[in-house]
Amino acid sequence: MTQATAADPIVTEIIRNGFIATTEEMKTNLMRTAYNMIIYEALDFTVGLFDPDGNTISIGIGLPMFIRGMSETIKAKIRHFGKDGLEPGDVLLTNDAYTTGSHLNHMTFSVPIFADGELIGFAACMAHWQDIGGTLDGMTRDIYSEGLQMPIVKAWRRGVPNEEILSIIRMNVRMPERAMGDLKAQVAAVRTGEKRFLELVRKYGKATVADAISSIFDQSDALARASVARIPDGTYEAESFMDDDGVELGERIPIRVSVTVAGDRMTVDLTNVSDQVKGFYNSGETAGRSAAQVAFKCITSGLDLPINDGTFRSLEVILPSGKVVSAERPAPMRWWMTYPMTIVDTIFKALAPAVPTRVIAGHHADLVIAMINGRHPRDNGFYVYLGGLIGGGWGAKFNEDGMSATVAINDGDTHNGPSEQVEAKYPLIVERYALRQDSGGAGKQRGGLGTEQVVRALGDIMFNAQIDRVDCRPWGLFGGLSGYGNEVGLERDGEPVRYPTGKVLAQHLKKGDVYTLRSGGGGGYGNPLDRKLDDVERDVAQGYVGAEAARELYGAVLDPATGRADRVASAELRARMRRAGLPHDKPFARDDDGPCGCARCLVWPSPDRTAEAVNHAVAAAGLGGFRCC
């Protein structure tokens, strides 16, 4: 067969889709062969193909937070061994949190791909293992307590397993048979990538494939630059906060970003993000850079176009070391993703004035999970279950309500395990899994709804939850209101126990006890009084919004019998609400009726207007049913 010598546009497109098909096949093979539900059901993994320098060619749909991590991990492996130190059949492994940017549970395997003795690329897979050793319960204070740390090693040398390395892994995990099953599944996935990459090279030739990769990068770069160039030049800033670091409870953690647009280039400056914290919410530098790239990708070239390293040539990220998203050893990293998700939200917030049609309001921005472990009453076998992973509400955008019950933005394809699987594998029964009424922030476009999951223990379990954005709720944009925050609660012997900080560490639950996870809603977009009454009627009919909230937040007067809005009465109520400056947003309040105590609520809506004055205005407008904190 005669091979092409240069990649024309048609050949380039065929090769591009060949790489995409390869990463999809890698993904499928991993899901079919993995041992743990968090891989084959929750899809907590990502696969990818890379050029000989470690630049991303194609990344399988998975966790967007792995965009930078896998590429930088391969580059670290190249620096460690040198290209001359790599051979066909090698399988490279590490889970070093400061290299991958994530936590130790994410094992990253990669194989160098050779054609005619020349290194032409890499295939890689990063996936979550249920157990990696270390402490199971409570807050970790350094990386050493979090489990087995694998430096950059060769798990296979020239096609031969390195039994010493594999033995170290077996001895340091609690469920070695599952760990080794996931290991083999990941190796199979990267070898699938190697096989399909070589098939493309054999069909089209090394030079043509290399030219196609270069063209793919250039095309993505051009699209991103054209999109950035449409953003008005300037520097845009925003700040937000995390509830705390899990150690010093109630001490808010600042997330401050600055975005500068100059021509066709964008700079995201994370210099003023919080320094690394005492609790285990830190992450490595690649996580901070990935957060900036996730936001950049959403705002520029769109989510429907494939991701490769050309996409980010026009993006510069300024990120000093020692920040909460560029932590240095020995900072704990166990709950690594929580803060980067809010960084994405805050970049959107900063750019909202410049590109109001391309951003969304704040979203629930947390994994909303519980770590559960124990011994199954059925066989006394030890298990670890990453419970929850429930979806929450996304922020609304200028022309559309926010999505409901959707995983946080940096999670990508990750989703919860089906209730039937949970009940079959663990001593748990899922009694309720439903949308949270009124949890989406009110707005012309409503924020998406969070969810509530109620689970009863069928045996003794150890329960840990580390949930944030409880008080620092998802904010609205352009007059939209905040959504509900995330929540966690327990019920012991029929008595509810509330945890207002969202941090529940090392709690022993007996048979019959219950835990509840509630994810937050998304922020609204635009003034709620501008929402179409037809949309409010539909929301109430579907149970998304309660009748009381329809009146108090949207100014909709509904007939309790028919659910239809009285257009005249609603118009009059909305006019009175506008005069009184309502509805009032309580961005840091919880779901109870008590005051939240934040500065925005105590001095609203301007520095010289006290809460007493606000209540007076409410009463004067004849809106006695409204509450102000």
URTALIN-V998206 format. One line per field, one symbol per residue. ss: DSSP state (a for helix, b for strand, c for the rest). burial: + if it has 9 or more other C-alpha atoms within 8 Angstrom, else -. Layout:
# URTALIN-V998206
ss: ???
burial: ???
This chain:
# URTALIN-V998206
ss: ccccccccaaaaaaaaaaaaaaaaaaaaaaaaacccaaaaccccbbbbbbbccccbbbbccccccaaaaaaaaaaaaaaaacaaacccccbbbbccaaaacccccbbbbbbbbbbccbbbbbbbbbbbccccccccccccccaaaaccccccbbbbbccbbcaaaaaaaaaccccaaaaaaaaaaaaaaaaaaaaaaaaaaaaacaaaaaaaaaaaaaaaaaaaaaaaaccccbbbbbbbbbccccccccccbbbbbbbbbbccbbbbbcccccbcccccccccaaaaaaaaaaaaaaacccccccccaaaaccbbbbccccbcccccccccccccaaaaaaaaaaaaaaacccccccccccccccccbbbbbbbccccccbbbbbbbcccbccccbccbcccccbccaaacccccccaaaaaaaccbbbbbbbbcccccccccbcccccbbbbbbbcccbbbbbbccccccccccbcccccccccbbbbbbccbbbbccccbbbbbbbccccbbbbbccccccbccaaaccaaaaaaaaacccccaaaaaaaacccbccccccbcaaaaaaaaaaaaaaccccccccccccccccccaaaabccccccbaaaaaaaaaaccccccccc
burial: ------+---++--++-+++-++++++-+++-++++++++++++++++++++-+++++++++++++++++++++++++--++---++++++++++++++++++++++++++++++---+++++++++++++++++-+-+++++-++++-+-+-++++-+--+---+--++-++-++-+++++--++++++++++-+++-++--++--++-+++-+++++++-+++++++-+----+++++++++++--+--+++++++++++-++++++++-++-++++++++++++++++++++++++++-----++++++-++++++--+++++++--++++++++++++++++++++++--++-+++++++++++++++++++-----+++++-+++++++++++--++++++++-++++++++----++--+++++--+-+++++++++++++++++++++++++++++++++++++++++++-++++++++++++++------+-++++++--+++++++++++++++++++++++----++-++---+++--+++++++++++---+-++---++-++-+++-+--+--+++++-----+----++++----+++--++-+++-+-+-----+
